[in-house]
Amino acid sequence: MSLTASLSADPAAPVQPSLVVDVTLSTFAAEVLQASQKQLVIVDFWAPWCEPCKQLGPVLEKAILALGGVAKLAKVNIDENPQIAQEMRVQSVPTVFAFFKGQPLDGFMGAQPESQIKQWLVELIKATGIKASSGATEDMSKALAQAEELLASGDVETSKAIYADIYAEQPELVPAFAGLLRCMIAQGQADEAASLLAQAPDAAAQDKAMEPVKAALEVAMQAQKAGGVSLQELKTKCEAEPENHQARFDYALQAFANGEAETAIDELLVIVGKDRKWADDGARKQLVQFFEALGQTHPQTIEGRKKLSSVLFS
């Protein structure tokens, strides 16, 4: 069955809304030819054994997601779909084609630098005159959701790249700006994050969604000032000097900055339980800041507040 025949065979095949899809012979018509009537479709021919493909794939995905729905990426495994590769005369992988209005417009072979791919996409968008559709907001939400999932899973670098690309395109988009700052904080770039925040427009900087980010940044800056001692050294010091509240406080700050929220909260609760008035109620105040940084609906915030109430009113 040729690509043209497959299109005729199933004209009503639904086009999936995802911006990154795996394509087979049976779905090529819907996911590429039909989808390209409304948006730019980039087709990535790849193979599991191809090392350059493994380098190019994530770069293409990131670039596509950053466009907010103007384009989608269709991935074709040539080992599983040799007929598509033959129809398109693919001689080596990776090979990439851009489709619009059902026709291939341009393409390239081999892995390319990220900057070159971005420029290629920009030129294609200009050449086609395609603009963000009414569904672009939904597509942007999907890109933001993916970046959030990546950050939560610990893939800070990829999450940061997606947030950075979205922010570059739409600097007024607060979720992208907040996400980018959170990634920078997670990577220990508190100073850089503070500098970027200082340059932000007032509308973005003062948005309520930025409050947890500001709290997290302040905690990171505090941990940075208390730096010079490793997390393990601080932990050892707390074990050796259980009444040394300052050491425990510093350990909590470093633990929180290191992503160990539960440990940080528990250590401050120890101080509150032993000496509520220490440092002018400093441990409880810091706990409140931890909760703000995590967000009021975060599981650790909810559990931490319960523990704090138990300590205060026991």
N, C-alpha and C positions, 0 to 999 in steps of 0.2 A: 504494500500500500504506500503510495507516494504521499508527500505532505499535502499536496493539493487534494488528493483523494480523501485523505483523512479529514480535511476541512469539510468536504461535501458530505462525508459520512455522518457527521454529528454536528450540524449547524447550531443546535441549541445547547451545546455543552457549556456549562456555567464557568465563568472566569472567577477563580478564587481571589479574594481581596488581598491576600498576603503579598508583601513586597518582595519576598524571596521565596521562590518555589522550585521544587524538583520537577523536571518535565520528562515525560515519556512520549513515545510515538502517538499514543492515544490521547494525550492531553496537549500536544504541541499546538494544535489548531486553536484551541480555546485560550491557552495560557500565553501564546506568542502572537499568532496571526490576528485573532479577534481582539485580544487585549491591546495590541498595538494600534488599534483604531482610535483609542482614547488616550493612550499614554505611550511613552517611550519604553520599549522592552529591550533589555540587554540580555543576550543569550551567551552563557558561559559554557563552552564545551570543555570538559575536564575528564580526568580518569583517576582512580584511586592510587595508582602506582606513580603518578606524575608529581614530582616534588615542586616544580614551578607552579603547578595548579594549586597546591596547598598554600603557597605564598600569595597567589593572586586572589583566590576565592574570598578570604576575609576582607581584603582591601576593597574589592568590588562591593561586597555586602555593606560595608561601612559607608562607602560613597553613595550608594543607592538610598540607604536609609536616611541619610542626611538631606536628601532632596525633598523629603516630605510628600511623596506620592506622585511626583512628576514622572518618575520612572520606576520600573520593577526589574528584578533580576530573575531570569529563568535559567536554571542549571541543568545541563544535559550530560549525563554520564555516558561516554561513548562506548564503554564496554557493555553496558546494558541496552544501549540504543544505537547500534551501529548504523541503522538505516537512515536516521536523521543526519548523522555525521556524513554519510555518503551523499545524501541529497544536497547538503550544504557544502560539499567538497572540502571537508575539513581534513587536512593532511597531517597536522600535528596538534598537540595540545600543550598549553591552553590556547584556544582560539576563541575570540569574542566577536560577536556581531551585534549591531544595534538595529532593531526593527522599528519601523513607524509606518502606519497605514498599511500593514500587511506585507511590507517590503523591506529587505535589508538595505540600510543606508551606508553603513561604514563598519569597519572592524579592524582588529589587529591580532597578531599572534605573539605568544610569549608573555612572560610576566613583565609588567610595566611599573614604574614608580608611582606611588600614590598621587603625587602632584600632577603627573602627566594624565592619569586616569580622570582626575577631577576636571582638569582643563578640557579633556576630550568630551566629557559629559556636558560641560558648560557650552561648548561649541555646538554640540548636537542639539541642545535645548534651544539655543539661539537660532540654529538653522531651521528647525522644525516650527519654531514659534509656539511651541506647546507651553501652556501655563498650568499652574496648579488647579486641579479640578475642585468641585465642591466637596469631594471626599478627601481633600488634602489634609484637613484638620484631623480626620480620623486616622489617616496614614501617619501623620506626625505623632499622634498619640501612641500609635503602635511602636514607632521608633523610640519614643521616650520610655515606653513601658519596657522595651527590650533593654535599653540602657540601664534602667532601674533593676531589672532582673540580673543583669550581668554584674552590677555593683553589689547586689545582695549576695550573689554567689561567689564573690571574691575576685572576679575578673575585672579589676579596677582599670587596667590599661585600655581594654576594648570599650568599656563603658565610657571612660573619659574621652576616647576618640569620637564616639558617637555624639556625646553631649557637646564636645568642642565644635564639631562640624555643624550641628544644629544652631549652636550659639553664634557661629560665624555668619550663618545665613540670616538668623533672626535674633539679634542681640536683645530684643525687647521681650523675648519669650522667657518668662521667669523660671519655669520648671527646668529648662535647659541650662540656664545660668546657675540655678541652685545646684543642679546635678553636677555641673562642671566643678563648682567650688567644693562640693562634697568629695569628689574624686581627688582633687588636689590635696585636700586635708588628709584623706586616707593614704596618700602617697608621701605624707610628711612635708608637703609644700605649703605650710601655713603662711609663711611670709608672702609667697607669690599669690596665694588666695586672698590675703588681706589687701594686697596691692590692687588686684583685679576688682575686688569689692569696692575699694575706694574710688575707682574710676567709673563705676556703674552709674547709670542715670538714676535720679532720685526715685522715679516711679518703680524701678526694679529693686533698688536697694531697700526701699521702705515697704515693699510688699510683705504681707503677713507670712507668705510661704517662705520668706527668707529668715524668719525668726529662729527656727531650729538650726539653720546653717550658721547664723551669726553666733549662736550659743556654742555650736560645735567648734567653730573657729576660735572662739575665746578660750575654750578648754584646751584646744591644741596649742595656742599661744602660751597658756599657763604651763602646760607640760613641757614646752620647748624651753621656757625660762628655768624650769626645774630640772632641765636635762643635765647631761654630763655623767649620770649614773644609770647603769643599765636596769632594765626591769627586773632581772634576776637578782641583781645586787640589792635593789630596794626590797624585794620580797624577802631575801635572806636577812636583811637588817630588821624588818618587821618581826620576823620569827625570833631573832635574837633579842630584840628590844620591844616587847609587846606593848609597852606604855609610851613608846616614842610616837606620838600622834602625828608629828610633822613628817616623819619617814613614811608612815602609813598613808597620810594625805598625798604625799608626792607619788607613792606607789599607785594610789588610786588614779591620779591624773595620768600617769604614764600608761597604766593598764587601759584606761578609757581611750586614750589616743591610739593605742595599739589594737583597738577593736574588741577589747575584752570588757564589755560593758557590765556584765554580771559580776565579775571579780571586782571592778571598780566600785560598783554600788555597794557590794557586801563589805568592802574594806571601810568605806565611809560610814556605813551603819555601825561598824564596830566602834568607831570614834564617838558617834552620837550616843551609843549605848553606854560607853564608859565615862564620857565627859561632854555633856550637851553644850556647855558654855565655852568649850575650847575654841580659841581664836575667834571670839565673838560669834559663836554659833556657826563657825566656818564650814564644818563638815555638812551640816544640814543644808546650808545655802548652796554648797557645791553640788549636793545631791539634786536640788531643785534645778540647777543648771544642767546637770546630766540629763534629767528628764526632759528639759526643754530641747536639748540637742538631739535626743532620740526621737522626740515627738510624743504627744500625749497618748496616742493609740498604740505605741510600740509595746510589745509584750514585756520587755524589761522595765519599761516605765510603769506599767500597770502593776507588775509584781513588786517592783521597788517601792512604789507608794504604799502598798499593803504592808511590806516589811517595815517601812519607816513609821507608819501608824502604830504598828505593833510595838515597836521600840519606844516610841514617844508616850504611849498610853498604857504601857504595861506596869 
